[in-house]
Amino acid sequence: MTRFLFIVSMVLCASGASAQQQPGHDACARDVTRFCRAVMNNGDSAVLACLKEHRARLSKACDKVLTEHGQ
């Protein structure tokens, strides 16, 4: 679980999110565990790619965070 939280934080930071935008991290946490568990250990880019692949199934909050960060 700690690795997962680190990955989501890194994905959001890589896309320009600041440390103050913790709600973005929380918004995608459930989606990552639901759709991208298999790639969580493959690096941040793999998790981001997975989220994009499942875009239509993501929560509205996670989709909004990705959109706001140009993803």
Phi, psi and omega in degrees: 000321179298318179299318179300313181297322178296316181298313180298318178299316180293321178299314181291323178293320179295334180265009174101009180283145177267166181296338181283350183263048179304325179303330177296319177300311181295326183297326184259353184304312182292322179295320179296315180292329181284313189255338191236018181304322184294337183250007184301330180267005183264006177106165185297320182294327178292321178294315179298316178299319178297314178301319179294322179297327182259021186311316183293339183257355182291157174295155179300322181296316180292316178302318180297317179298315179298316179298316181297337181253023173070026182253000000 
